Amino acid sequence: MQEIAELLVERGGLTPSEILPGLRAVTVRGATLHKEPLTPGTLKNKMDVRVFHGRYFEARDEGRYARRAG
């Protein structure tokens, strides 16, 4: 999630489909080996959980996410 947060700071609000190509290959591979492939859908679910709990990210218009201030 730290890597995603850094991308959002650099590029602003992004959708999960826009975030995935910006992640390091080792991150995507590690997610696949650990539990499940990192797809736009799984990434959205993981980010939605953090938005719900008020951690790391906030939801924006058109399915975009931004880094939460603070």
All heavy atoms as a GROMACS GRO file, in nm:
protein
  550
    1MET      N    1   0.082  -0.119   0.000
    1MET     CA    2   0.000   0.000   0.000
    1MET      C    3   0.087   0.126   0.000
    1MET      O    4   0.046   0.228  -0.053
    1MET     CB    5  -0.094  -0.001   0.120
    1MET     CG    6  -0.204  -0.105   0.109
    1MET     SD    7  -0.311  -0.072  -0.031
    1MET     CE    8  -0.343  -0.236  -0.087
    2GLN      N    9   0.206   0.115   0.058
    2GLN     CA   10   0.297   0.229   0.058
    2GLN      C   11   0.336   0.266  -0.084
    2GLN      O   12   0.341   0.383  -0.120
    2GLN     CB   13   0.422   0.197   0.142
    2GLN     CG   14   0.521   0.311   0.147
    2GLN     CD   15   0.467   0.434   0.217
    2GLN    OE1   16   0.392   0.422   0.314
    2GLN    NE2   17   0.504   0.549   0.170
    3GLU      N   18   0.360   0.167  -0.166
    3GLU     CA   19   0.397   0.192  -0.305
    3GLU      C   20   0.283   0.261  -0.380
    3GLU      O   21   0.306   0.353  -0.459
    3GLU     CB   22   0.432   0.058  -0.373
    3GLU     CG   23   0.494   0.072  -0.507
    3GLU     CD   24   0.538  -0.061  -0.564
    3GLU    OE1   25   0.552  -0.159  -0.489
    3GLU    OE2   26   0.558  -0.066  -0.687
    4ILE      N   27   0.162   0.220  -0.354
    4ILE     CA   28   0.044   0.282  -0.417
    4ILE      C   29   0.031   0.426  -0.368
    4ILE      O   30   0.006   0.517  -0.448
    4ILE     CB   31  -0.083   0.202  -0.386
    4ILE    CG1   32  -0.075   0.066  -0.455
    4ILE    CG2   33  -0.207   0.278  -0.432
    4ILE    CD1   34  -0.182  -0.031  -0.413
    5ALA      N   35   0.048   0.447  -0.239
    5ALA     CA   36   0.039   0.582  -0.184
    5ALA      C   37   0.140   0.676  -0.250
    5ALA      O   38   0.108   0.790  -0.282
    5ALA     CB   39   0.059   0.578  -0.032
    6GLU      N   40   0.262   0.627  -0.273
    6GLU     CA   41   0.363   0.708  -0.339
    6GLU      C   42   0.323   0.743  -0.483
    6GLU      O   43   0.345   0.855  -0.528
    6GLU     CB   44   0.497   0.636  -0.337
    6GLU     CG   45   0.557   0.627  -0.197
    6GLU     CD   46   0.677   0.535  -0.190
    6GLU    OE1   47   0.722   0.484  -0.295
    6GLU    OE2   48   0.725   0.512  -0.077
    7LEU      N   49   0.264   0.647  -0.554
    7LEU     CA   50   0.215   0.673  -0.690
    7LEU      C   51   0.108   0.782  -0.689
    7LEU      O   52   0.107   0.869  -0.776
    7LEU     CB   53   0.155   0.546  -0.752
    7LEU     CG   54   0.248   0.447  -0.816
    7LEU    CD1   55   0.170   0.323  -0.858
    7LEU    CD2   56   0.317   0.508  -0.935
    8LEU      N   57   0.019   0.776  -0.592
    8LEU     CA   58  -0.090   0.872  -0.586
    8LEU      C   59  -0.039   1.012  -0.554
    8LEU      O   60  -0.094   1.111  -0.603
    8LEU     CB   61  -0.195   0.829  -0.483
    8LEU     CG   62  -0.271   0.701  -0.519
    8LEU    CD1   63  -0.361   0.659  -0.404
    8LEU    CD2   64  -0.350   0.718  -0.646
    9VAL      N   65   0.066   1.022  -0.475
    9VAL     CA   66   0.126   1.152  -0.446
    9VAL      C   67   0.187   1.210  -0.573
    9VAL      O   68   0.172   1.328  -0.604
    9VAL     CB   69   0.231   1.141  -0.334
    9VAL    CG1   70   0.314   1.267  -0.323
    9VAL    CG2   71   0.164   1.111  -0.202
   10GLU      N   72   0.256   1.126  -0.649
   10GLU     CA   73   0.323   1.170  -0.772
   10GLU      C   74   0.224   1.208  -0.882
   10GLU      O   75   0.242   1.308  -0.950
   10GLU     CB   76   0.413   1.059  -0.827
   10GLU     CG   77   0.534   1.030  -0.745
   10GLU     CD   78   0.610   0.910  -0.797
   10GLU    OE1   79   0.582   0.863  -0.911
   10GLU    OE2   80   0.697   0.861  -0.724
   11ARG      N   81   0.122   1.127  -0.900
   11ARG     CA   82   0.034   1.140  -1.017
   11ARG      C   83  -0.106   1.192  -0.987
   11ARG      O   84  -0.185   1.216  -1.078
   11ARG     CB   85   0.022   1.005  -1.088
   11ARG     CG   86   0.155   0.951  -1.132
   11ARG     CD   87   0.137   0.821  -1.204
   11ARG     NE   88   0.264   0.756  -1.226
   11ARG     CZ   89   0.276   0.634  -1.274
   11ARG    NH1   90   0.168   0.564  -1.303
   11ARG    NH2   91   0.394   0.581  -1.291
   12GLY      N   92  -0.144   1.202  -0.862
   12GLY     CA   93  -0.278   1.246  -0.828
   12GLY      C   94  -0.376   1.128  -0.827
   12GLY      O   95  -0.336   1.014  -0.819
   13GLY      N   96  -0.505   1.156  -0.836
   13GLY     CA   97  -0.608   1.053  -0.831
   13GLY      C   98  -0.600   0.957  -0.948
   13GLY      O   99  -0.592   0.999  -1.063
   14LEU      N  100  -0.601   0.827  -0.917
   14LEU     CA  101  -0.592   0.723  -1.020
   14LEU      C  102  -0.693   0.614  -0.993
   14LEU      O  103  -0.733   0.591  -0.880
   14LEU     CB  104  -0.451   0.660  -1.019
   14LEU     CG  105  -0.333   0.748  -1.049
   14LEU    CD1  106  -0.203   0.672  -1.022
   14LEU    CD2  107  -0.336   0.797  -1.192
   15THR      N  108  -0.732   0.543  -1.098
   15THR     CA  109  -0.817   0.425  -1.085
   15THR      C  110  -0.726   0.304  -1.061
   15THR      O  111  -0.606   0.309  -1.091
   15THR     CB  112  -0.900   0.401  -1.213
   15THR    OG1  113  -0.810   0.368  -1.319
   15THR    CG2  114  -0.984   0.521  -1.250
   16PRO      N  115  -0.782   0.194  -1.010
   16PRO     CA  116  -0.700   0.073  -0.994
   16PRO      C  117  -0.634   0.028  -1.125
   16PRO      O  118  -0.519  -0.017  -1.124
   16PRO     CB  119  -0.801  -0.031  -0.943
   16PRO     CG  120  -0.901   0.050  -0.868
   16PRO     CD  121  -0.914   0.177  -0.949
   17SER      N  122  -0.702   0.042  -1.237
   17SER     CA  123  -0.644   0.005  -1.367
   17SER      C  124  -0.525   0.093  -1.403
   17SER      O  125  -0.433   0.048  -1.472
   17SER     CB  126  -0.749   0.014  -1.478
   17SER     OG  127  -0.852  -0.078  -1.455
   18GLU      N  128  -0.526   0.216  -1.357
   18GLU     CA  129  -0.414   0.307  -1.383
   18GLU      C  130  -0.300   0.286  -1.284
   18GLU      O  131  -0.185   0.316  -1.314
   18GLU     CB  132  -0.462   0.453  -1.376
   18GLU     CG  133  -0.561   0.489  -1.485
   18GLU     CD  134  -0.631   0.622  -1.462
   18GLU    OE1  135  -0.642   0.667  -1.347
   18GLU    OE2  136  -0.675   0.680  -1.564
   19ILE      N  137  -0.331   0.234  -1.168
   19ILE     CA  138  -0.230   0.211  -1.064
   19ILE      C  139  -0.146   0.088  -1.097
   19ILE      O  140  -0.023   0.091  -1.082
   19ILE     CB  141  -0.296   0.194  -0.926
   19ILE    CG1  142  -0.360   0.327  -0.882
   19ILE    CG2  143  -0.197   0.145  -0.822
   19ILE    CD1  144  -0.449   0.316  -0.761
   20LEU      N  145  -0.209  -0.019  -1.141
   20LEU     CA  146  -0.138  -0.146  -1.162
   20LEU      C  147  -0.012  -0.135  -1.249
   20LEU      O  148   0.092  -0.189  -1.210
   20LEU     CB  149  -0.232  -0.252  -1.220
   20LEU     CG  150  -0.319  -0.323  -1.117
   20LEU    CD1  151  -0.415  -0.420  -1.186
   20LEU    CD2  152  -0.236  -0.396  -1.015
   21PRO      N  153  -0.015  -0.069  -1.363
   21PRO     CA  154   0.108  -0.060  -1.444
   21PRO      C  155   0.221   0.016  -1.375
   21PRO      O  156   0.338  -0.002  -1.409
   21PRO     CB  157   0.065   0.013  -1.571
   21PRO     CG  158  -0.082   0.002  -1.575
   21PRO     CD  159  -0.128  -0.010  -1.433
   22GLY      N  160   0.190   0.098  -1.277
   22GLY     CA  161   0.291   0.174  -1.206
   22GLY      C  162   0.358   0.100  -1.092
   22GLY      O  163   0.456   0.146  -1.036
   23LEU      N  164   0.304  -0.018  -1.058
   23LEU     CA  165   0.362  -0.097  -0.950
   23LEU      C  166   0.482  -0.177  -1.000
   23LEU      O  167   0.487  -0.218  -1.116
   23LEU     CB  168   0.257  -0.193  -0.893
   23LEU     CG  169   0.136  -0.129  -0.827
   23LEU    CD1  170   0.039  -0.236  -0.781
   23LEU    CD2  171   0.176  -0.040  -0.712
   24ARG      N  172   0.576  -0.200  -0.910
   24ARG     CA  173   0.693  -0.281  -0.945
   24ARG      C  174   0.650  -0.424  -0.973
   24ARG      O  175   0.553  -0.474  -0.913
   24ARG     CB  176   0.794  -0.280  -0.831
   24ARG     CG  177   0.851  -0.143  -0.804
   24ARG     CD  178   0.948  -0.146  -0.690
   24ARG     NE  179   0.878  -0.202  -0.573
   24ARG     CZ  180   0.934  -0.229  -0.457
   24ARG    NH1  181   1.061  -0.204  -0.438
   24ARG    NH2  182   0.864  -0.279  -0.357
   25ALA      N  183   0.720  -0.490  -1.063
   25ALA     CA  184   0.688  -0.629  -1.099
   25ALA      C  185   0.696  -0.720  -0.977
   25ALA      O  186   0.615  -0.812  -0.962
   25ALA     CB  187   0.782  -0.678  -1.209
   26VAL      N  188   0.790  -0.694  -0.889
   26VAL     CA  189   0.805  -0.777  -0.770
   26VAL      C  190   0.683  -0.764  -0.678
   26VAL      O  191   0.644  -0.860  -0.611
   26VAL     CB  192   0.937  -0.745  -0.695
   26VAL    CG1  193   0.933  -0.606  -0.633
   26VAL    CG2  194   0.967  -0.849  -0.591
   27THR      N  195   0.620  -0.650  -0.676
   27THR     CA  196   0.500  -0.630  -0.594
   27THR      C  197   0.384  -0.712  -0.649
   27THR      O  198   0.315  -0.781  -0.574
   27THR     CB  199   0.462  -0.480  -0.591
   27THR    OG1  200   0.573  -0.406  -0.538
   27THR    CG2  201   0.339  -0.456  -0.508
   28VAL      N  202   0.364  -0.704  -0.778
   28VAL     CA  203   0.255  -0.779  -0.842
   28VAL      C  204   0.279  -0.929  -0.829
   28VAL      O  205   0.188  -1.005  -0.797
   28VAL     CB  206   0.240  -0.737  -0.990
   28VAL    CG1  207   0.134  -0.820  -1.060
   28VAL    CG2  208   0.206  -0.589  -1.000
   29ARG      N  209   0.402  -0.972  -0.852
   29ARG     CA  210   0.436  -1.114  -0.841
   29ARG      C  211   0.419  -1.163  -0.698
   29ARG      O  212   0.367  -1.271  -0.672
   29ARG     CB  213   0.578  -1.139  -0.888
   29ARG     CG  214   0.616  -1.284  -0.890
   29ARG     CD  215   0.751  -1.306  -0.959
   29ARG     NE  216   0.782  -1.446  -0.965
   29ARG     CZ  217   0.856  -1.509  -0.873
   29ARG    NH1  218   0.908  -1.443  -0.772
   29ARG    NH2  219   0.880  -1.639  -0.885
   30GLY      N  220   0.463  -1.082  -0.601
   30GLY     CA  221   0.451  -1.120  -0.461
   30GLY      C  222   0.307  -1.137  -0.418
   30GLY      O  223   0.274  -1.229  -0.343
   31ALA      N  224   0.219  -1.051  -0.467
   31ALA     CA  225   0.076  -1.063  -0.435
   31ALA      C  226   0.021  -1.193  -0.491
   31ALA      O  227  -0.056  -1.263  -0.425
   31ALA     CB  228   0.000  -0.945  -0.490
   32THR      N  229   0.062  -1.228  -0.612
   32THR     CA  230   0.015  -1.352  -0.675
   32THR      C  231   0.064  -1.473  -0.597
   32THR      O  232  -0.013  -1.567  -0.573
   32THR     CB  233   0.064  -1.359  -0.821
   32THR    OG1  234   0.012  -1.246  -0.892
   32THR    CG2  235   0.017  -1.486  -0.889
   33LEU      N  236   0.189  -1.473  -0.558
   33LEU     CA  237   0.244  -1.587  -0.484
   33LEU      C  238   0.190  -1.596  -0.342
   33LEU      O  239   0.175  -1.705  -0.288
   33LEU     CB  240   0.397  -1.577  -0.480
   33LEU     CG  241   0.469  -1.593  -0.614
   33LEU    CD1  242   0.618  -1.566  -0.597
   33LEU    CD2  243   0.446  -1.732  -0.671
   34HIS      N  244   0.160  -1.482  -0.283
   34HIS     CA  245   0.113  -1.480  -0.144
   34HIS      C  246  -0.031  -1.528  -0.129
   34HIS      O  247  -0.061  -1.612  -0.046
   34HIS     CB  248   0.125  -1.339  -0.086
   34HIS     CG  249   0.072  -1.327   0.053
   34HIS    ND1  250   0.133  -1.387   0.160
   34HIS    CD2  251  -0.037  -1.265   0.102
   34HIS    CE1  252   0.062  -1.363   0.270
   34HIS    NE2  253  -0.040  -1.288   0.237
   35LYS      N  254  -0.120  -1.474  -0.211
   35LYS     CA  255  -0.260  -1.506  -0.190
   35LYS      C  256  -0.340  -1.514  -0.319
   35LYS      O  257  -0.401  -1.616  -0.348
   35LYS     CB  258  -0.323  -1.403  -0.097
   35LYS     CG  259  -0.454  -1.446  -0.039
   35LYS     CD  260  -0.491  -1.360   0.078
   35LYS     CE  261  -0.613  -1.421   0.145
   35LYS     NZ  262  -0.649  -1.356   0.266
   36GLU      N  263  -0.342  -1.405  -0.397
   36GLU     CA  264  -0.423  -1.401  -0.517
   36GLU      C  265  -0.362  -1.303  -0.616
   36GLU      O  266  -0.292  -1.211  -0.578
   36GLU     CB  267  -0.566  -1.360  -0.484
   36GLU     CG  268  -0.578  -1.222  -0.422
   36GLU     CD  269  -0.717  -1.191  -0.371
   36GLU    OE1  270  -0.814  -1.247  -0.421
   36GLU    OE2  271  -0.727  -1.110  -0.279
   37PRO      N  272  -0.391  -1.321  -0.745
   37PRO     CA  273  -0.339  -1.227  -0.845
   37PRO      C  274  -0.390  -1.085  -0.819
   37PRO      O  275  -0.504  -1.067  -0.775
   37PRO     CB  276  -0.395  -1.279  -0.978
   37PRO     CG  277  -0.431  -1.421  -0.952
   37PRO     CD  278  -0.467  -1.429  -0.806
   38LEU      N  279  -0.304  -0.989  -0.842
   38LEU     CA  280  -0.342  -0.850  -0.822
   38LEU      C  281  -0.403  -0.797  -0.951
   38LEU      O  282  -0.334  -0.766  -1.046
   38LEU     CB  283  -0.219  -0.768  -0.781
   38LEU     CG  284  -0.245  -0.632  -0.720
   38LEU    CD1  285  -0.338  -0.643  -0.599
   38LEU    CD2  286  -0.114  -0.570  -0.675
   39THR      N  287  -0.534  -0.791  -0.953
   39THR     CA  288  -0.609  -0.742  -1.068
   39THR      C  289  -0.671  -0.608  -1.030
   39THR      O  290  -0.673  -0.572  -0.911
   39THR     CB  291  -0.722  -0.840  -1.106
   39THR    OG1  292  -0.816  -0.844  -0.997
   39THR    CG2  293  -0.669  -0.980  -1.134
   40PRO      N  294  -0.724  -0.533  -1.126
   40PRO     CA  295  -0.793  -0.409  -1.089
   40PRO      C  296  -0.905  -0.433  -0.986
   40PRO      O  297  -0.924  -0.352  -0.895
   40PRO     CB  298  -0.848  -0.358  -1.222
   40PRO     CG  299  -0.754  -0.411  -1.324
   40PRO     CD  300  -0.714  -0.548  -1.272
   41GLY      N  301  -0.975  -0.544  -0.999
   41GLY     CA  302  -1.084  -0.574  -0.905
   41GLY      C  303  -1.036  -0.602  -0.764
   41GLY      O  304  -1.093  -0.551  -0.667
   42THR      N  305  -0.930  -0.684  -0.750
   42THR     CA  306  -0.880  -0.711  -0.616
   42THR      C  307  -0.816  -0.587  -0.555
   42THR      O  308  -0.830  -0.562  -0.436
   42THR     CB  309  -0.780  -0.828  -0.614
   42THR    OG1  310  -0.672  -0.800  -0.702
   42THR    CG2  311  -0.844  -0.959  -0.653
   43LEU      N  312  -0.747  -0.509  -0.637
   43LEU     CA  313  -0.687  -0.386  -0.587
   43LEU      C  314  -0.796  -0.289  -0.540
   43LEU      O  315  -0.784  -0.227  -0.433
   43LEU     CB  316  -0.601  -0.321  -0.694
   43LEU     CG  317  -0.527  -0.194  -0.653
   43LEU    CD1  318  -0.438  -0.220  -0.533
   43LEU    CD2  319  -0.446  -0.141  -0.770
   44LYS      N  320  -0.905  -0.278  -0.614
   44LYS     CA  321  -1.017  -0.192  -0.575
   44LYS      C  322  -1.074  -0.237  -0.441
   44LYS      O  323  -1.098  -0.155  -0.353
   44LYS     CB  324  -1.125  -0.193  -0.682
   44LYS     CG  325  -1.246  -0.106  -0.647
   44LYS     CD  326  -1.356  -0.121  -0.749
   44LYS     CE  327  -1.477  -0.037  -0.721
   44LYS     NZ  328  -1.520  -0.027  -0.582
   45ASN      N  329  -1.094  -0.368  -0.425
   45ASN     CA  330  -1.148  -0.420  -0.299
   45ASN      C  331  -1.057  -0.386  -0.181
   45ASN      O  332  -1.104  -0.344  -0.076
   45ASN     CB  333  -1.168  -0.571  -0.307
   45ASN     CG  334  -1.281  -0.610  -0.399
   45ASN    OD1  335  -1.368  -0.528  -0.430
   45ASN    ND2  336  -1.281  -0.734  -0.444
   46LYS      N  337  -0.928  -0.405  -0.198
   46LYS     CA  338  -0.832  -0.377  -0.091
   46LYS      C  339  -0.830  -0.228  -0.057
   46LYS      O  340  -0.820  -0.190   0.060
   46LYS     CB  341  -0.694  -0.427  -0.130
   46LYS     CG  342  -0.686  -0.579  -0.136
   46LYS     CD  343  -0.553  -0.628  -0.182
   46LYS     CE  344  -0.548  -0.778  -0.194
   46LYS     NZ  345  -0.577  -0.852  -0.073
   47MET      N  346  -0.839  -0.145  -0.158
   47MET     CA  347  -0.838   0.000  -0.134
   47MET      C  348  -0.970   0.045  -0.070
   47MET      O  349  -0.971   0.132   0.017
   47MET     CB  350  -0.809   0.075  -0.263
   47MET     CG  351  -0.666   0.050  -0.311
   47MET     SD  352  -0.626   0.134  -0.462
   47MET     CE  353  -0.601   0.300  -0.401
   48ASP      N  354  -1.082  -0.016  -0.112
   48ASP     CA  355  -1.212   0.018  -0.054
   48ASP      C  356  -1.216  -0.011   0.096
   48ASP      O  357  -1.276   0.064   0.173
   48ASP     CB  358  -1.325  -0.056  -0.125
   48ASP     CG  359  -1.360   0.004  -0.260
   48ASP    OD1  360  -1.320   0.119  -0.287
   48ASP    OD2  361  -1.426  -0.065  -0.340
   49VAL      N  362  -1.153  -0.120   0.138
   49VAL     CA  363  -1.147  -0.153   0.281
   49VAL      C  364  -1.075  -0.041   0.356
   49VAL      O  365  -1.120   0.004   0.462
   49VAL     CB  366  -1.077  -0.289   0.303
   49VAL    CG1  367  -1.044  -0.309   0.450
   49VAL    CG2  368  -1.163  -0.401   0.251
   50ARG      N  369  -0.966   0.006   0.301
   50ARG     CA  370  -0.890   0.113   0.366
   50ARG      C  371  -0.967   0.245   0.365
   50ARG      O  372  -0.962   0.320   0.462
   50ARG     CB  373  -0.754   0.126   0.301
   50ARG     CG  374  -0.664   0.010   0.348
   50ARG     CD  375  -0.553  -0.021   0.251
   50ARG     NE  376  -0.470  -0.128   0.304
   50ARG     CZ  377  -0.492  -0.257   0.285
   50ARG    NH1  378  -0.598  -0.297   0.217
   50ARG    NH2  379  -0.412  -0.348   0.334
   51VAL      N  380  -1.040   0.273   0.258
   51VAL     CA  381  -1.124   0.394   0.254
   51VAL      C  382  -1.232   0.384   0.361
   51VAL      O  383  -1.255   0.481   0.435
   51VAL     CB  384  -1.189   0.411   0.113
   51VAL    CG1  385  -1.297   0.516   0.116
   51VAL    CG2  386  -1.082   0.446   0.010
   52PHE      N  387  -1.295   0.269   0.372
   52PHE     CA  388  -1.401   0.249   0.471
   52PHE      C  389  -1.350   0.275   0.613
   52PHE      O  390  -1.420   0.336   0.695
   52PHE     CB  391  -1.457   0.106   0.460
   52PHE     CG  392  -1.562   0.075   0.562
   52PHE    CD1  393  -1.693   0.120   0.544
   52PHE    CD2  394  -1.532   0.003   0.676
   52PHE    CE1  395  -1.791   0.093   0.639
   52PHE    CE2  396  -1.629  -0.025   0.771
   52PHE     CZ  397  -1.759   0.020   0.752
   53HIS      N  398  -1.229   0.232   0.642
   53HIS     CA  399  -1.172   0.248   0.777
   53HIS      C  400  -1.096   0.380   0.793
   53HIS      O  401  -1.038   0.406   0.898
   53HIS     CB  402  -1.079   0.131   0.809
   53HIS     CG  403  -1.152   0.002   0.826
   53HIS    ND1  404  -1.230  -0.025   0.936
   53HIS    CD2  405  -1.162  -0.106   0.746
   53HIS    CE1  406  -1.284  -0.145   0.924
   53HIS    NE2  407  -1.245  -0.196   0.809
   54GLY      N  408  -1.098   0.464   0.689
   54GLY     CA  409  -1.034   0.594   0.698
   54GLY      C  410  -0.882   0.588   0.702
   54GLY      O  411  -0.818   0.671   0.765
   55ARG      N  412  -0.825   0.489   0.632
   55ARG     CA  413  -0.680   0.472   0.634
   55ARG      C  414  -0.622   0.483   0.493
   55ARG      O  415  -0.673   0.424   0.400
   55ARG     CB  416  -0.645   0.336   0.691
   55ARG     CG  417  -0.699   0.319   0.834
   55ARG     CD  418  -0.652   0.195   0.898
   55ARG     NE  419  -0.509   0.210   0.922
   55ARG     CZ  420  -0.429   0.108   0.950
   55ARG    NH1  421  -0.478  -0.012   0.957
   55ARG    NH2  422  -0.302   0.128   0.970
   56TYR      N  423  -0.516   0.557   0.480
   56TYR     CA  424  -0.433   0.568   0.359
   56TYR      C  425  -0.496   0.639   0.240
   56TYR      O  426  -0.433   0.723   0.178
   56TYR     CB  427  -0.383   0.431   0.311
   56TYR     CG  428  -0.307   0.355   0.414
   56TYR    CD1  429  -0.358   0.238   0.467
   56TYR    CD2  430  -0.183   0.399   0.460
   56TYR    CE1  431  -0.288   0.166   0.562
   56TYR    CE2  432  -0.113   0.328   0.555
   56TYR     CZ  433  -0.166   0.211   0.606
   56TYR     OH  434  -0.098   0.142   0.700
   57PHE      N  435  -0.618   0.601   0.200
   57PHE     CA  436  -0.676   0.650   0.076
   57PHE      C  437  -0.813   0.712   0.098
   57PHE      O  438  -0.880   0.684   0.196
   57PHE     CB  439  -0.690   0.536  -0.026
   57PHE     CG  440  -0.565   0.457  -0.043
   57PHE    CD1  441  -0.557   0.326   0.000
   57PHE    CD2  442  -0.453   0.512  -0.104
   57PHE    CE1  443  -0.441   0.252  -0.016
   57PHE    CE2  444  -0.337   0.440  -0.120
   57PHE     CZ  445  -0.330   0.310  -0.075
   58GLU      N  446  -0.853   0.792   0.000
   58GLU     CA  447  -0.991   0.844  -0.003
   58GLU      C  448  -1.044   0.823  -0.144
   58GLU      O  449  -0.969   0.828  -0.242
   58GLU     CB  450  -0.998   0.990   0.039
   58GLU     CG  451  -0.914   1.084  -0.043
   58GLU     CD  452  -0.916   1.225   0.014
   58GLU    OE1  453  -0.920   1.243   0.136
   58GLU    OE2  454  -0.911   1.318  -0.069
   59ALA      N  455  -1.174   0.799  -0.152
   59ALA     CA  456  -1.239   0.778  -0.282
   59ALA      C  457  -1.265   0.912  -0.348
   59ALA      O  458  -1.299   1.010  -0.281
   59ALA     CB  459  -1.368   0.701  -0.263
   60ARG      N  460  -1.249   0.915  -0.478
   60ARG     CA  461  -1.277   1.034  -0.558
   60ARG      C  462  -1.380   0.998  -0.664
   60ARG      O  463  -1.423   0.885  -0.677
   60ARG     CB  464  -1.148   1.083  -0.625
   60ARG     CG  465  -1.043   1.133  -0.529
   60ARG     CD  466  -1.078   1.275  -0.486
   60ARG     NE  467  -0.995   1.326  -0.379
   60ARG     CZ  468  -0.888   1.401  -0.396
   60ARG    NH1  469  -0.848   1.432  -0.516
   60ARG    NH2  470  -0.823   1.445  -0.291
   61ASP      N  471  -1.415   1.095  -0.746
   61ASP     CA  472  -1.511   1.072  -0.854
   61ASP      C  473  -1.455   0.976  -0.957
   61ASP      O  474  -1.334   0.963  -0.975
   61ASP     CB  475  -1.544   1.205  -0.924
   61ASP     CG  476  -1.618   1.301  -0.832
   61ASP    OD1  477  -1.681   1.255  -0.736
   61ASP    OD2  478  -1.611   1.423  -0.857
   62GLU      N  479  -1.546   0.911  -1.029
   62GLU     CA  480  -1.515   0.823  -1.142
   62GLU      C  481  -1.424   0.707  -1.104
   62GLU      O  482  -1.338   0.665  -1.183
   62GLU     CB  483  -1.454   0.905  -1.256
   62GLU     CG  484  -1.545   1.013  -1.307
   62GLU     CD  485  -1.480   1.101  -1.413
   62GLU    OE1  486  -1.372   1.065  -1.463
   62GLU    OE2  487  -1.538   1.206  -1.443
   63GLY      N  488  -1.438   0.653  -0.984
   63GLY     CA  489  -1.362   0.535  -0.943
   63GLY      C  490  -1.216   0.561  -0.913
   63GLY      O  491  -1.136   0.469  -0.909
   64ARG      N  492  -1.181   0.686  -0.893
   64ARG     CA  493  -1.042   0.722  -0.864
   64ARG      C  494  -1.017   0.724  -0.713
   64ARG      O  495  -1.107   0.744  -0.633
   64ARG     CB  496  -1.008   0.858  -0.922
   64ARG     CG  497  -1.013   0.859  -1.072
   64ARG     CD  498  -0.970   0.994  -1.130
   64ARG     NE  499  -0.978   0.993  -1.274
   64ARG     CZ  500  -0.887   0.937  -1.354
   64ARG    NH1  501  -0.781   0.880  -1.302
   64ARG    NH2  502  -0.902   0.938  -1.484
   65TYR      N  503  -0.892   0.705  -0.679
   65TYR     CA  504  -0.849   0.710  -0.538
   65TYR      C  505  -0.737   0.812  -0.526
   65TYR      O  506  -0.660   0.832  -0.619
   65TYR     CB  507  -0.798   0.574  -0.490
   65TYR     CG  508  -0.906   0.469  -0.488
   65TYR    CD1  509  -0.931   0.391  -0.600
   65TYR    CD2  510  -0.982   0.449  -0.374
   65TYR    CE1  511  -1.031   0.295  -0.598
   65TYR    CE2  512  -1.082   0.353  -0.371
   65TYR     CZ  513  -1.106   0.277  -0.483
   65TYR     OH  514  -1.205   0.183  -0.481
   66ALA      N  515  -0.729   0.874  -0.409
   66ALA     CA  516  -0.622   0.970  -0.381
   66ALA      C  517  -0.564   0.934  -0.244
   66ALA      O  518  -0.628   0.866  -0.163
   66ALA     CB  519  -0.676   1.112  -0.379
   67ARG      N  520  -0.445   0.982  -0.219
   67ARG     CA  521  -0.382   0.961  -0.090
   67ARG      C  522  -0.456   1.046   0.012
   67ARG      O  523  -0.484   1.163  -0.011
   67ARG     CB  524  -0.235   1.002  -0.098
   67ARG     CG  525  -0.167   0.999   0.036
   67ARG     CD  526  -0.063   0.893   0.041
   67ARG     NE  527  -0.012   0.881   0.177
   67ARG     CZ  528   0.116   0.892   0.206
   67ARG    NH1  529   0.204   0.916   0.113
   67ARG    NH2  530   0.154   0.876   0.330
   68ARG      N  531  -0.487   0.987   0.124
   68ARG     CA  532  -0.557   1.058   0.231
   68ARG      C  533  -0.458   1.154   0.298
   68ARG      O  534  -0.344   1.119   0.325
   68ARG     CB  535  -0.609   0.956   0.332
   68ARG     CG  536  -0.688   1.016   0.443
   68ARG     CD  537  -0.738   0.903   0.533
   68ARG     NE  538  -0.772   0.954   0.662
   68ARG     CZ  539  -0.892   0.996   0.696
   68ARG    NH1  540  -0.989   0.991   0.607
   68ARG    NH2  541  -0.917   1.040   0.816
   69ALA      N  542  -0.503   1.274   0.322
   69ALA     CA  543  -0.418   1.374   0.387
   69ALA      C  544  -0.390   1.333   0.532
   69ALA      O  545  -0.478   1.279   0.600
   69ALA     CB  546  -0.486   1.510   0.385
   70GLY      N  547  -0.271   1.359   0.576
   70GLY     CA  548  -0.238   1.333   0.717
   70GLY      C  549  -0.141   1.228   0.740
   70GLY      O  550  -0.086   1.150   0.691
   0.00000   0.00000   0.00000
